């Protein structure tokens, strides 16, 4: 991924490193994400677990408006009734929030070995019958198997506008889990990074590398609604650039759409934007459209463009 697009350690004052993370304050307004001004709090982690390591090591607590620890669910704004309940669930019982329906669509790739056979002048094996009949195309080629050697980079803006319900955010989470499970289970390796980036603070969370097995619990936690409204809000509340309202969720999506350049080395690049709607039918439609596009790109190599970002906006 493009390292020049996001804040780096050399951009920070008061740089602190810990178990799987680094954090600090921007020395000046960021050159690319210029909504991040001087002293904005930056947190970059190499796992979801490291987010909690950082909060504990830095001793970040609810502050200012303390929306991170508001009691109750505020008529569906939160899933959990407190920050502690969210932390306890994410730490000890993440499987309780990991619910999704497996995708039924099967992926095949023209160049991958599979059960379908075509015949050519060379191939995987010789068909004796065709050879004895004098057919020049007597070699069988097995194809349309599961994709192999294909990679997808998934970049997620985990933010949502305030009127989106926790239930709708968690429906998005289920579709993200379904998308990743669908690709990984059929041989398409993913790297996944989640971002929550507003004028208040910038969180960059590496969820999975290409060579790692997928941890569905970690993915469920980072894409859960209260990870934004409880965990990220704690980070926001400890940033010098905190503002009432906790920043605009759309700004990062806008910069990604206008300025981010896909790296062909990342394979297919998919960007899942912030969430502005609560209608579950619309969420499903957006993810179904994305699934169909990915299917087309994987099954038709001539249509692949690794220099393009394929986006879904909810």
Secondary structure, 3 states (H helix, E strand, C coil): CCCCCCCCHHHEEEEEEECCEEEEEECCCCCCCCCCCCCCEEEEECCCHHHHHHHHHHCCCCCCCCHHHCCCCCCCCCCCCCHHHHHHHHHHCHHHHCCCCCCCCCCCECCCCCCEEEEECCCCEECHHHHHCCCCCCEEEEECECCCCCEEEEEEECCECCCCCHHHHHHHHHHHHHHHHHHHCCCCEEEEEEEEECCCEEEEEEEECCCCCCCHHHHHHHCCHHHHHHHHHHHHHCCCCCCCCCCCCHHHHHHHHHHCCCCHHHCEEEEECCECCCCHHHHHHHHHHHHHHHHHHHHCHHHCCCCCEEEECC
